[in-house]
Amino acid sequence: MRLPVFALAIVMLLAPGAASAHPHIWMLQRVKPIVSDGNYTGLELEWRFDPASSENEIAVIDQDKDGSLSSAEVQRLAADTLQALEQDNFMTWLNTGGKDFRPTKAEAFNASIEDPASFTPPEWDRNAGDKEASAPGPKQPKESPDKTRNLVYTIRVALPQPSKTLTITTYDPEDFIRVDVDKTKVPANCTLGKHPSYKSEFIPGHPVPADMVSCKLP
């Protein structure tokens, strides 16, 4: 089975010359802090991949082609994907009042297909800046406009200790994967802003500040 979209993306990020991507995958993130006994104890990251990337991977993951993911299909996906996700710490930095830290293990993982897609990013050239794409040769065809599904990952991680405060920042410094937080789904007691120092920067001098969700319980 071919590596799913995120695992493939991690492999490419670690490969020499991978910084020539800008971006190839666009992802909408929703964060859901988990509260227990008046403290944050964990969180869920919900990722919706752009329709074109989703269609490429659904074709591999949905082996029975029924338009949904069975528990067996999700288990196979997790077996191929979780190691890469954990190796890259889910592209996520957390803070509960001290130094930033990164989650290392998923408590739970799920995947589903959203049909029709609720997330369709603006049109962009996913090959912009690629050495291969800029070389002479036939251009790749434009993506079909009828691809309207989102592949959705849901990842649950635990915090090392309960906390009244929590900030979540997910981003790819090389801008291979563009991550935007869903502005319409900011959780209660949380605000959405930009991280003061984390940024994606494919083109030097043109940084894309990372979205940061900051949460504080009464």
C-alpha positions as CSV (number, residue, x, y, z in Angstrom):
1,M,0.0,0.0,0.0
2,R,1.4,3.4,-0.9
3,L,2.1,5.8,1.9
4,P,-0.8,8.0,2.7
5,V,-0.7,11.8,2.2
6,F,0.9,12.8,5.5
7,A,3.3,10.0,5.7
8,L,4.4,10.7,2.2
9,A,4.7,14.4,3.0
10,I,7.0,13.7,6.0
11,V,9.2,11.5,3.9
12,M,9.5,14.3,1.3
13,L,10.2,16.9,4.0
14,L,13.1,14.8,5.3
15,A,14.5,14.2,1.8
16,P,17.4,16.4,0.4
17,G,16.1,19.4,-1.5
18,A,12.6,19.1,-0.1
19,A,12.4,22.8,0.7
20,S,11.5,23.4,-3.0
21,A,7.8,22.9,-2.2
22,H,5.4,25.8,-1.6
23,P,2.9,24.4,-0.5
24,H,1.9,21.0,-2.0
25,I,-0.8,20.2,0.6
26,W,-3.3,22.6,2.3
27,M,-4.9,21.6,5.6
28,L,-7.6,23.2,7.8
29,Q,-7.2,22.4,11.5
30,R,-9.7,22.5,14.2
31,V,-8.5,22.1,17.8
32,K,-10.6,20.8,20.7
33,P,-9.0,21.1,24.1
34,I,-10.1,18.3,26.5
35,V,-11.1,19.5,30.0
36,S,-11.2,17.3,33.1
37,D,-11.8,18.5,36.7
38,G,-11.4,22.1,35.7
39,N,-8.1,21.7,33.8
40,Y,-6.9,21.0,30.3
41,T,-5.7,17.4,30.2
42,G,-5.3,16.9,26.4
43,L,-6.5,17.9,23.0
44,E,-7.9,16.7,19.7
45,L,-6.4,17.9,16.4
46,E,-8.8,17.6,13.5
47,W,-7.3,18.0,10.1
48,R,-9.1,18.4,6.8
49,F,-6.9,18.0,3.7
50,D,-7.6,20.0,0.6
51,P,-9.9,18.1,-1.9
52,A,-7.1,17.3,-4.5
53,S,-4.8,15.8,-1.9
54,S,-7.8,14.0,-0.3
55,E,-8.8,12.4,-3.6
56,N,-5.3,11.1,-4.2
57,E,-5.3,9.4,-0.9
58,I,-8.9,8.3,-0.7
59,A,-8.3,6.3,-3.8
60,V,-5.6,4.3,-1.9
61,I,-7.2,4.2,1.6
62,D,-10.8,3.4,0.6
63,Q,-10.0,0.0,-0.8
64,D,-13.6,-1.2,-1.2
65,K,-14.5,2.1,-2.9
66,D,-17.7,2.6,-0.9
67,G,-17.0,6.3,-0.1
68,S,-16.4,5.7,3.6
69,L,-13.6,4.3,5.8
70,S,-14.3,1.1,7.6
71,S,-12.6,0.3,10.9
72,A,-10.2,-2.1,9.1
73,E,-9.3,0.6,6.6
74,V,-8.6,3.1,9.4
75,Q,-6.5,0.5,11.2
76,R,-4.4,0.0,8.0
77,L,-4.1,3.7,7.6
78,A,-2.9,4.1,11.2
79,A,-0.4,1.4,10.8
80,D,1.1,3.2,7.8
81,T,0.8,6.8,9.1
82,L,1.1,7.0,12.9
83,Q,4.9,6.4,13.0
84,A,5.5,9.3,10.6
85,L,3.0,11.5,12.5
86,E,4.8,10.8,15.8
87,Q,8.2,11.2,14.3
88,D,7.3,14.7,13.3
89,N,5.4,15.4,16.6
90,F,2.3,16.0,14.6
91,M,3.9,19.3,13.4
92,T,2.6,20.7,16.6
93,W,4.1,22.8,19.5
94,L,2.3,23.1,22.8
95,N,2.7,25.4,25.8
96,T,1.1,25.2,29.3
97,G,3.0,28.2,30.8
98,G,6.7,27.2,30.6
99,K,8.7,26.2,27.6
100,D,7.1,24.9,24.4
101,F,7.0,21.2,24.1
102,R,5.9,18.7,21.5
103,P,3.5,15.8,21.7
104,T,5.1,12.4,21.0
105,K,2.3,9.9,21.1
106,A,-1.3,9.7,20.0
107,E,-3.8,8.4,22.5
108,A,-6.3,7.8,19.7
109,F,-6.4,8.2,15.9
110,N,-9.3,8.1,13.5
111,A,-10.0,9.0,9.9
112,S,-13.1,9.7,7.8
113,I,-14.3,11.1,4.5
114,E,-16.3,14.3,4.5
115,D,-18.6,14.4,1.5
116,P,-19.2,17.0,0.3
117,A,-16.1,18.9,1.4
118,S,-16.5,21.7,3.9
119,F,-12.9,22.9,3.3
120,T,-11.9,24.1,-0.2
121,P,-8.8,26.4,-0.1
122,P,-8.2,29.1,-2.6
123,E,-6.7,28.0,-5.9
124,W,-2.9,27.9,-5.8
125,D,0.0,26.4,-7.8
126,R,1.1,23.5,-5.7
127,N,4.2,23.1,-7.9
128,A,5.4,26.6,-7.6
129,G,9.1,26.7,-6.9
130,D,9.7,23.0,-7.6
131,K,12.8,22.4,-9.6
132,E,11.1,19.6,-11.5
133,A,8.0,21.7,-12.2
134,S,10.2,24.6,-13.6
135,A,12.1,22.3,-15.9
136,P,11.0,22.1,-19.6
137,G,8.3,19.6,-20.3
138,P,4.5,19.3,-20.4
139,K,2.6,21.0,-17.6
140,Q,0.5,19.1,-15.2
141,P,-3.3,19.3,-15.9
142,K,-5.4,21.5,-13.6
143,E,-7.2,19.7,-10.8
144,S,-10.7,18.6,-11.6
145,P,-13.3,20.9,-10.0
146,D,-15.6,18.0,-9.2
147,K,-13.3,16.6,-6.4
148,T,-15.2,17.9,-3.4
149,R,-14.4,15.5,-0.5
150,N,-12.1,16.1,2.4
151,L,-10.0,13.4,4.0
152,V,-10.2,14.0,7.8
153,Y,-7.7,12.9,10.5
154,T,-8.6,13.1,14.2
155,I,-5.7,12.8,16.6
156,R,-6.0,12.8,20.4
157,V,-2.9,13.6,22.5
158,A,-2.5,13.9,26.3
159,L,-0.8,16.7,28.2
160,P,2.0,15.7,30.6
161,Q,0.1,17.4,33.4
162,P,-3.2,19.3,33.9
163,S,-3.1,23.0,33.2
164,K,-5.3,26.0,33.2
165,T,-3.7,27.4,30.1
166,L,-2.8,25.9,26.8
167,T,-1.5,27.2,23.4
168,I,-1.5,25.1,20.3
169,T,0.6,25.9,17.2
170,T,0.7,23.5,14.2
171,Y,2.8,24.5,11.2
172,D,5.4,23.3,8.7
173,P,8.5,25.6,8.6
174,E,9.2,24.6,5.0
175,D,5.6,25.4,3.9
176,F,5.3,22.0,2.2
177,I,2.0,21.6,4.1
178,R,0.1,24.9,4.7
179,V,-1.9,24.7,8.0
180,D,-4.7,27.2,8.7
181,V,-6.9,27.1,11.8
182,D,-10.6,27.1,11.2
183,K,-11.6,30.6,12.3
184,T,-15.3,29.5,12.6
185,K,-14.6,26.8,15.1
186,V,-12.4,28.4,17.7
187,P,-13.2,26.6,21.1
188,A,-14.7,28.3,24.1
189,N,-12.2,30.1,26.3
190,C,-9.8,30.3,23.4
191,T,-8.6,32.9,21.0
192,L,-6.9,32.7,17.6
193,G,-3.8,34.7,16.8
194,K,-0.4,34.5,15.2
195,H,2.6,33.0,16.9
196,P,5.2,35.7,17.6
197,S,8.1,33.7,16.1
198,Y,7.0,30.5,14.4
199,K,6.5,30.9,10.6
200,S,6.7,29.1,7.3
201,E,9.1,30.7,4.9
202,F,9.6,29.1,1.5
203,I,10.6,32.4,-0.1
204,P,13.2,34.3,2.1
205,G,11.7,37.6,3.3
206,H,8.1,36.5,2.8
207,P,7.2,34.6,6.0
208,V,3.7,33.1,6.6
209,P,3.1,33.4,10.4
210,A,1.8,30.3,12.1
211,D,-1.7,30.3,13.5
212,M,-1.8,29.9,17.3
213,V,-4.8,29.0,19.5
214,S,-4.5,30.3,23.0
215,C,-6.8,28.9,25.7
216,K,-7.3,29.8,29.4
217,L,-9.8,28.3,31.8
218,P,-11.4,30.4,34.6
